[in-house]
Amino acid sequence: MEIVAIIPARYASTRLPGKPLLSDTGRPLIQHVVEAARRASRLD
């Protein structure tokens, strides 16, 4: 059975619009989340 992940990322946030694309470390926040999911051993 294939196990996948769904990463919710709302661009139009009310408190911090554009949050998934913010880049304090040189990479967008969403990229950090995607890379962590790719490293997860339980996902295919």
N, CA, C and O atoms as a Maestro MAE file, in Angstrom:
{
 s_m_m2io_version
 :::
 2.0.0
}

f_m_ct {
 s_m_title
 :::
 protein
 m_atom[176] {
  # First column is atom index #
  i_m_mmod_type
  r_m_x_coord
  r_m_y_coord
  r_m_z_coord
  i_m_residue_number
  s_m_chain_name
  s_m_pdb_residue_name
  s_m_pdb_atom_name
  i_m_atomic_number
  :::
  1 25 0.841 -1.168 0.000 1 A "MET " " N  " 7
  2 3 0.000 0.000 0.000 1 A "MET " " CA " 6
  3 2 0.897 1.246 0.000 1 A "MET " " C  " 6
  4 15 1.872 1.329 0.747 1 A "MET " " O  " 8
  5 25 0.548 2.188 -0.838 2 A "GLU " " N  " 7
  6 3 1.310 3.436 -0.927 2 A "GLU " " CA " 6
  7 2 0.800 4.424 0.120 2 A "GLU " " C  " 6
  8 15 -0.406 4.630 0.257 2 A "GLU " " O  " 8
  9 25 1.718 5.023 0.847 3 A "ILE " " N  " 7
  10 3 1.363 6.019 1.862 3 A "ILE " " CA " 6
  11 2 1.874 7.370 1.392 3 A "ILE " " C  " 6
  12 15 3.052 7.527 1.072 3 A "ILE " " O  " 8
  13 25 0.977 8.336 1.354 4 A "VAL " " N  " 7
  14 3 1.325 9.680 0.882 4 A "VAL " " CA " 6
  15 2 1.014 10.695 1.980 4 A "VAL " " C  " 6
  16 15 0.367 10.368 2.974 4 A "VAL " " O  " 8
  17 25 1.474 11.908 1.793 5 A "ALA " " N  " 7
  18 3 1.203 12.993 2.744 5 A "ALA " " CA " 6
  19 2 0.541 14.154 2.013 5 A "ALA " " C  " 6
  20 15 0.857 14.445 0.859 5 A "ALA " " O  " 8
  21 25 -0.363 14.794 2.695 6 A "ILE " " N  " 7
  22 3 -0.986 16.019 2.188 6 A "ILE " " CA " 6
  23 2 -0.532 17.144 3.114 6 A "ILE " " C  " 6
  24 15 -0.740 17.091 4.326 6 A "ILE " " O  " 8
  25 25 0.084 18.149 2.529 7 A "ILE " " N  " 7
  26 3 0.608 19.265 3.320 7 A "ILE " " CA " 6
  27 2 -0.280 20.485 3.072 7 A "ILE " " C  " 6
  28 15 -0.224 21.081 1.997 7 A "ILE " " O  " 8
  29 25 -1.097 20.861 4.059 8 A "PRO " " N  " 7
  30 3 -1.936 22.039 3.875 8 A "PRO " " CA " 6
  31 2 -1.097 23.312 3.991 8 A "PRO " " C  " 6
  32 15 -0.309 23.460 4.926 8 A "PRO " " O  " 8
  33 25 -1.265 24.204 3.064 9 A "ALA " " N  " 7
  34 3 -0.526 25.467 3.083 9 A "ALA " " CA " 6
  35 2 -1.429 26.553 2.512 9 A "ALA " " C  " 6
  36 15 -1.604 26.654 1.298 9 A "ALA " " O  " 8
  37 25 -1.986 27.343 3.377 10 A "ARG " " N  " 7
  38 3 -2.916 28.376 2.942 10 A "ARG " " CA " 6
  39 2 -2.167 29.680 2.688 10 A "ARG " " C  " 6
  40 15 -1.536 30.234 3.588 10 A "ARG " " O  " 8
  41 25 -2.245 30.155 1.465 11 A "TYR " " N  " 7
  42 3 -1.551 31.386 1.088 11 A "TYR " " CA " 6
  43 2 -2.254 32.623 1.650 11 A "TYR " " C  " 6
  44 15 -1.598 33.595 2.025 11 A "TYR " " O  " 8
  45 25 -3.580 32.586 1.708 12 A "ALA " " N  " 7
  46 3 -4.356 33.764 2.114 12 A "ALA " " CA " 6
  47 2 -4.674 33.745 3.608 12 A "ALA " " C  " 6
  48 15 -5.821 33.969 3.994 12 A "ALA " " O  " 8
  49 25 -3.697 33.487 4.433 13 A "SER " " N  " 7
  50 3 -3.880 33.484 5.882 13 A "SER " " CA " 6
  51 2 -4.291 34.875 6.357 13 A "SER " " C  " 6
  52 15 -3.862 35.882 5.794 13 A "SER " " O  " 8
  53 25 -5.117 34.925 7.388 14 A "THR " " N  " 7
  54 3 -5.569 36.234 7.877 14 A "THR " " CA " 6
  55 2 -4.518 36.910 8.758 14 A "THR " " C  " 6
  56 15 -4.389 38.134 8.724 14 A "THR " " O  " 8
  57 25 -3.769 36.140 9.541 15 A "ARG " " N  " 7
  58 3 -2.775 36.745 10.435 15 A "ARG " " CA " 6
  59 2 -1.435 36.994 9.759 15 A "ARG " " C  " 6
  60 15 -0.736 37.950 10.095 15 A "ARG " " O  " 8
  61 25 -1.074 36.138 8.806 16 A "LEU " " N  " 7
  62 3 0.223 36.283 8.146 16 A "LEU " " CA " 6
  63 2 0.095 35.864 6.678 16 A "LEU " " C  " 6
  64 15 0.469 34.747 6.320 16 A "LEU " " O  " 8
  65 25 -0.426 36.746 5.834 17 A "PRO " " N  " 7
  66 3 -0.614 36.404 4.419 17 A "PRO " " CA " 6
  67 2 0.695 36.000 3.743 17 A "PRO " " C  " 6
  68 15 1.734 36.620 3.966 17 A "PRO " " O  " 8
  69 25 0.636 34.970 2.925 18 A "GLY " " N  " 7
  70 3 1.815 34.520 2.192 18 A "GLY " " CA " 6
  71 2 2.786 33.714 3.037 18 A "GLY " " C  " 6
  72 15 3.935 33.525 2.637 18 A "GLY " " O  " 8
  73 25 2.355 33.239 4.189 19 A "LYS " " N  " 7
  74 3 3.241 32.534 5.119 19 A "LYS " " CA " 6
  75 2 4.018 31.386 4.474 19 A "LYS " " C  " 6
  76 15 5.211 31.256 4.748 19 A "LYS " " O  " 8
  77 25 3.402 30.537 3.625 20 A "PRO " " N  " 7
  78 3 4.168 29.423 3.045 20 A "PRO " " CA " 6
  79 2 5.362 29.874 2.205 20 A "PRO " " C  " 6
  80 15 6.299 29.102 2.000 20 A "PRO " " O  " 8
  81 25 5.337 31.106 1.724 21 A "LEU " " N  " 7
  82 3 6.421 31.581 0.865 21 A "LEU " " CA " 6
  83 2 7.428 32.465 1.599 21 A "LEU " " C  " 6
  84 15 8.384 32.945 0.990 21 A "LEU " " O  " 8
  85 25 7.225 32.685 2.903 22 A "LEU " " N  " 7
  86 3 8.180 33.487 3.667 22 A "LEU " " CA " 6
  87 2 9.517 32.773 3.739 22 A "LEU " " C  " 6
  88 15 9.580 31.546 3.808 22 A "LEU " " O  " 8
  89 25 10.575 33.550 3.723 23 A "SER " " N  " 7
  90 3 11.911 32.967 3.640 23 A "SER " " CA " 6
  91 2 12.865 33.641 4.616 23 A "SER " " C  " 6
  92 15 13.548 34.598 4.251 23 A "SER " " O  " 8
  93 25 12.921 33.154 5.851 24 A "ASP " " N  " 7
  94 3 13.867 33.695 6.837 24 A "ASP " " CA " 6
  95 2 15.232 33.031 6.730 24 A "ASP " " C  " 6
  96 15 16.240 33.619 7.122 24 A "ASP " " O  " 8
  97 25 15.274 31.815 6.204 25 A "THR " " N  " 7
  98 3 16.523 31.049 6.156 25 A "THR " " CA " 6
  99 2 17.075 30.916 4.744 25 A "THR " " C  " 6
  100 15 18.018 30.159 4.514 25 A "THR " " O  " 8
  101 25 16.496 31.642 3.804 26 A "GLY " " N  " 7
  102 3 16.953 31.539 2.422 26 A "GLY " " CA " 6
  103 2 16.107 30.595 1.587 26 A "GLY " " C  " 6
  104 15 16.227 30.562 0.363 26 A "GLY " " O  " 8
  105 25 15.246 29.825 2.254 27 A "ARG " " N  " 7
  106 3 14.326 28.929 1.557 27 A "ARG " " CA " 6
  107 2 12.919 29.199 2.075 27 A "ARG " " C  " 6
  108 15 12.750 29.526 3.249 27 A "ARG " " O  " 8
  109 25 11.912 29.069 1.226 28 A "PRO " " N  " 7
  110 3 10.538 29.283 1.687 28 A "PRO " " CA " 6
  111 2 10.149 28.278 2.771 28 A "PRO " " C  " 6
  112 15 10.648 27.152 2.787 28 A "PRO " " O  " 8
  113 25 9.272 28.681 3.662 29 A "LEU " " N  " 7
  114 3 8.807 27.818 4.743 29 A "LEU " " CA " 6
  115 2 8.237 26.508 4.207 29 A "LEU " " C  " 6
  116 15 8.497 25.447 4.775 29 A "LEU " " O  " 8
  117 25 7.472 26.565 3.135 30 A "ILE " " N  " 7
  118 3 6.865 25.353 2.579 30 A "ILE " " CA " 6
  119 2 7.935 24.368 2.103 30 A "ILE " " C  " 6
  120 15 7.718 23.157 2.143 30 A "ILE " " O  " 8
  121 25 9.062 24.863 1.661 31 A "GLN " " N  " 7
  122 3 10.136 23.975 1.210 31 A "GLN " " CA " 6
  123 2 10.703 23.172 2.382 31 A "GLN " " C  " 6
  124 15 11.024 21.994 2.227 31 A "GLN " " O  " 8
  125 25 10.825 23.795 3.541 32 A "HIS " " N  " 7
  126 3 11.287 23.082 4.736 32 A "HIS " " CA " 6
  127 2 10.325 21.938 5.074 32 A "HIS " " C  " 6
  128 15 10.755 20.836 5.414 32 A "HIS " " O  " 8
  129 25 9.031 22.209 4.978 33 A "VAL " " N  " 7
  130 3 8.015 21.201 5.301 33 A "VAL " " CA " 6
  131 2 8.064 20.054 4.298 33 A "VAL " " C  " 6
  132 15 7.997 18.889 4.690 33 A "VAL " " O  " 8
  133 25 8.177 20.367 3.014 34 A "VAL " " N  " 7
  134 3 8.242 19.328 1.977 34 A "VAL " " CA " 6
  135 2 9.485 18.464 2.165 34 A "VAL " " C  " 6
  136 15 9.408 17.241 2.049 34 A "VAL " " O  " 8
  137 25 10.604 19.071 2.446 35 A "GLU " " N  " 7
  138 3 11.840 18.300 2.636 35 A "GLU " " CA " 6
  139 2 11.752 17.398 3.863 35 A "GLU " " C  " 6
  140 15 12.251 16.273 3.839 35 A "GLU " " O  " 8
  141 25 11.128 17.876 4.925 36 A "ALA " " N  " 7
  142 3 10.950 17.040 6.120 36 A "ALA " " CA " 6
  143 2 10.036 15.857 5.812 36 A "ALA " " C  " 6
  144 15 10.275 14.749 6.291 36 A "ALA " " O  " 8
  145 25 9.001 16.083 5.022 37 A "ALA " " N  " 7
  146 3 8.099 14.988 4.639 37 A "ALA " " CA " 6
  147 2 8.831 13.966 3.773 37 A "ALA " " C  " 6
  148 15 8.606 12.764 3.913 37 A "ALA " " O  " 8
  149 25 9.684 14.423 2.899 38 A "ARG " " N  " 7
  150 3 10.441 13.495 2.046 38 A "ARG " " CA " 6
  151 2 11.394 12.629 2.864 38 A "ARG " " C  " 6
  152 15 11.672 11.490 2.490 38 A "ARG " " O  " 8
  153 25 11.892 13.156 3.967 39 A "ARG " " N  " 7
  154 3 12.799 12.386 4.830 39 A "ARG " " CA " 6
  155 2 12.054 11.411 5.738 39 A "ARG " " C  " 6
  156 15 12.671 10.525 6.330 39 A "ARG " " O  " 8
  157 25 10.745 11.563 5.854 40 A "ALA " " N  " 7
  158 3 9.961 10.702 6.745 40 A "ALA " " CA " 6
  159 2 10.017 9.257 6.263 40 A "ALA " " C  " 6
  160 15 9.781 8.975 5.088 40 A "ALA " " O  " 8
  161 25 10.326 8.364 7.164 41 A "SER " " N  " 7
  162 3 10.502 6.957 6.784 41 A "SER " " CA " 6
  163 2 9.184 6.245 6.507 41 A "SER " " C  " 6
  164 15 9.191 5.186 5.879 41 A "SER " " O  " 8
  165 25 8.067 6.783 6.947 42 A "ARG " " N  " 7
  166 3 6.787 6.105 6.774 42 A "ARG " " CA " 6
  167 2 6.058 6.494 5.493 42 A "ARG " " C  " 6
  168 15 4.998 5.942 5.197 42 A "ARG " " O  " 8
  169 25 6.604 7.430 4.736 43 A "LEU " " N  " 7
  170 3 5.980 7.850 3.480 43 A "LEU " " CA " 6
  171 2 6.693 7.197 2.309 43 A "LEU " " C  " 6
  172 15 7.898 6.951 2.364 43 A "LEU " " O  " 8
  173 25 5.945 6.919 1.251 44 A "ASP " " N  " 7
  174 3 6.534 6.327 0.038 44 A "ASP " " CA " 6
  175 2 6.949 7.403 -0.941 44 A "ASP " " C  " 6
  176 15 7.463 7.094 -2.016 44 A "ASP " " O  " 8
  :::
 }
 m_bond[175] {
  # First column is bond index #
  i_m_from
  i_m_to
  i_m_order
  :::
  1 1 2 1
  2 2 3 1
  3 3 4 2
  4 3 5 1
  5 5 6 1
  6 6 7 1
  7 7 8 2
  8 7 9 1
  9 9 10 1
  10 10 11 1
  11 11 12 2
  12 11 13 1
  13 13 14 1
  14 14 15 1
  15 15 16 2
  16 15 17 1
  17 17 18 1
  18 18 19 1
  19 19 20 2
  20 19 21 1
  21 21 22 1
  22 22 23 1
  23 23 24 2
  24 23 25 1
  25 25 26 1
  26 26 27 1
  27 27 28 2
  28 27 29 1
  29 29 30 1
  30 30 31 1
  31 31 32 2
  32 31 33 1
  33 33 34 1
  34 34 35 1
  35 35 36 2
  36 35 37 1
  37 37 38 1
  38 38 39 1
  39 39 40 2
  40 39 41 1
  41 41 42 1
  42 42 43 1
  43 43 44 2
  44 43 45 1
  45 45 46 1
  46 46 47 1
  47 47 48 2
  48 47 49 1
  49 49 50 1
  50 50 51 1
  51 51 52 2
  52 51 53 1
  53 53 54 1
  54 54 55 1
  55 55 56 2
  56 55 57 1
  57 57 58 1
  58 58 59 1
  59 59 60 2
  60 59 61 1
  61 61 62 1
  62 62 63 1
  63 63 64 2
  64 63 65 1
  65 65 66 1
  66 66 67 1
  67 67 68 2
  68 67 69 1
  69 69 70 1
  70 70 71 1
  71 71 72 2
  72 71 73 1
  73 73 74 1
  74 74 75 1
  75 75 76 2
  76 75 77 1
  77 77 78 1
  78 78 79 1
  79 79 80 2
  80 79 81 1
  81 81 82 1
  82 82 83 1
  83 83 84 2
  84 83 85 1
  85 85 86 1
  86 86 87 1
  87 87 88 2
  88 87 89 1
  89 89 90 1
  90 90 91 1
  91 91 92 2
  92 91 93 1
  93 93 94 1
  94 94 95 1
  95 95 96 2
  96 95 97 1
  97 97 98 1
  98 98 99 1
  99 99 100 2
  100 99 101 1
  101 101 102 1
  102 102 103 1
  103 103 104 2
  104 103 105 1
  105 105 106 1
  106 106 107 1
  107 107 108 2
  108 107 109 1
  109 109 110 1
  110 110 111 1
  111 111 112 2
  112 111 113 1
  113 113 114 1
  114 114 115 1
  115 115 116 2
  116 115 117 1
  117 117 118 1
  118 118 119 1
  119 119 120 2
  120 119 121 1
  121 121 122 1
  122 122 123 1
  123 123 124 2
  124 123 125 1
  125 125 126 1
  126 126 127 1
  127 127 128 2
  128 127 129 1
  129 129 130 1
  130 130 131 1
  131 131 132 2
  132 131 133 1
  133 133 134 1
  134 134 135 1
  135 135 136 2
  136 135 137 1
  137 137 138 1
  138 138 139 1
  139 139 140 2
  140 139 141 1
  141 141 142 1
  142 142 143 1
  143 143 144 2
  144 143 145 1
  145 145 146 1
  146 146 147 1
  147 147 148 2
  148 147 149 1
  149 149 150 1
  150 150 151 1
  151 151 152 2
  152 151 153 1
  153 153 154 1
  154 154 155 1
  155 155 156 2
  156 155 157 1
  157 157 158 1
  158 158 159 1
  159 159 160 2
  160 159 161 1
  161 161 162 1
  162 162 163 1
  163 163 164 2
  164 163 165 1
  165 165 166 1
  166 166 167 1
  167 167 168 2
  168 167 169 1
  169 169 170 1
  170 170 171 1
  171 171 172 2
  172 171 173 1
  173 173 174 1
  174 174 175 1
  175 175 176 2
  :::
 }
}
